């Protein structure tokens, strides 16, 4: 089972991805803006989700809103 971004590129542990759409994250007061880069992502057991750290919080995001850098 491979994890792929919105363009179909394969995402691996430790990759850097970019947000392609403004995202409101539940439980956080701030919004992830389009173009934000997220470093050192981790794969989850689900092929359409990745885990990452934003500040001190660890969140899970859908790969449909990510693009590999």
MOWO-V401662 format. One record per residue. N is the residue number from 0. RES is the residue in three letters. PSI is psi in degrees with one decimal (999 if undefined). NEAR is the number of other ideal C-beta (glycine too) atoms within 8 Angstrom. Layout:
BEGIN
N;RES;PSI;NEAR, N;RES;PSI;NEAR
END
This chain:
BEGIN
0;UNK;120.8;3, 1;UNK;148.3;5, 2;UNK;127.1;11, 3;UNK;148.0;9, 4;UNK;-170.8;11, 5;UNK;-23.5;9, 6;UNK;-4.4;6, 7;UNK;1.9;5, 8;UNK;142.4;8, 9;UNK;134.0;7, 10;UNK;134.7;14, 11;UNK;167.2;7, 12;UNK;136.1;6, 13;UNK;-3.3;5, 14;UNK;164.1;9, 15;UNK;132.7;10, 16;UNK;160.9;15, 17;UNK;140.5;12, 18;UNK;130.8;15, 19;UNK;-1.0;8, 20;UNK;143.7;6, 21;UNK;128.9;8, 22;UNK;128.9;9, 23;UNK;125.8;5, 24;UNK;127.8;10, 25;UNK;136.8;4, 26;UNK;-4.1;4, 27;UNK;143.7;8, 28;UNK;-22.6;2, 29;UNK;161.7;5, 30;UNK;140.3;7, 31;UNK;117.9;9, 32;UNK;151.8;7, 33;UNK;134.2;7, 34;UNK;-6.8;6, 35;UNK;135.3;8, 36;UNK;136.8;9, 37;UNK;122.4;12, 38;UNK;157.2;5, 39;UNK;56.0;7, 40;UNK;155.1;14, 41;UNK;143.5;8, 42;UNK;149.5;9, 43;UNK;-178.3;8, 44;UNK;-16.8;2, 45;UNK;131.3;5, 46;UNK;-12.6;8, 47;UNK;20.6;7, 48;UNK;148.2;10, 49;UNK;155.9;14, 50;UNK;138.0;11, 51;UNK;167.2;12, 52;UNK;129.2;8, 53;UNK;108.4;9, 54;UNK;-122.0;4, 55;UNK;-0.9;3, 56;UNK;143.0;8, 57;UNK;124.4;5, 58;UNK;162.0;10, 59;UNK;129.2;6, 60;UNK;152.5;12, 61;UNK;140.7;7, 62;UNK;-14.0;14, 63;UNK;-20.0;6, 64;UNK;14.9;10, 65;UNK;151.5;16, 66;UNK;130.0;10, 67;UNK;138.3;12, 68;UNK;999;7
END
